[in-house]
Amino acid sequence: MFLHSAILLIVFQSITFTIGLDCIERHLLPRVRECCRIPPPFPDTGLRECDREARREHSVASYVMQKCKMECYYQKIKIIEENTLLMDQVKLYLESLEDDAREFYMTAFQDCDDRLMHNKEHLPATICNGFSADLDSCVQKNLLRQCPVQYWQESELCNYVKAGYTICRN
């Protein structure tokens, strides 16, 4: 009985330290991404190339690399032009997805584009345009909050994600 209680206490403490009081620790990010197993909206061809290019040319900070990678990728698949989301192009990519996935992404991209609309004119001047990365981040957040039920993976971690816990900043 004592051993069983000790194991439960250790498991509880590890979950508490992993989840923390306000956020989910960064090392769990790969597991968080598995919470919603919806097919990706776009082919990943070009994404690795853009990632390598961003790392090679902009190894300043990870957030700069992410901005540059997403700008490169979204331009490569032709869904953005400067700060404009080309919804007709997005729709073409989404045609191959199941209805629920297609509807989710259509709503997410449109809502995120609308939400970012007022920021488009006020994006700070940086090495790369941040609109693509902001759009991608917004869609990813929607994915974790509003994942269609058939793609959602039930687990303690995923339930914390769905409850609104975010990834710790440090």
Steps between C-alpha positions, in 0.01 A plus 500: 500500500781740589678430169177561305447835680861601442471428127178702475667791681799491264272490193291788637811708576648438154174610338489810722859594413445425131179697474595758762246738641442719196654337196630184334878461491667547160651152485144366459436701182546198268239308704266800497516506119371141503179598682322581174584256223322685223663473156715804417337763277791526258767269363828518689701518179703814525463536876831325577674702232360821650607385848857437384508833318372688806757330726781571257413862430337615823659318789439801723216375720246220478203736460673670205571163340135399548381823334736449208417130463125559492529798266710290261263201523172688461644691204632176349156335513347830384244555776625847594605806311666753730247533787206352313369148548384359167195301613432365151843333508439370853169349381677319216737332744218408737290325231681171560419489873202336672201730555561560872868580450426725202228689691725541803788643297275727291356651816836518677683671213216745441460582870874540549532720191213716629656515846839599361349753258547797732862399569601477135574869465685513832735205465844604625775520242711188539719285281196301389131584491324363808153463346553137388638391837221682686240338275653154550520551876136607514385196299708269723341647813154451349600144417570421863190678631246392239634176353223298335409220741602211273859633487535574873718268711372458853776521762569693816743731320259559211219578743721767659563641152130504419432670835714791385838435659775645283864410448733669750705781349834402655 
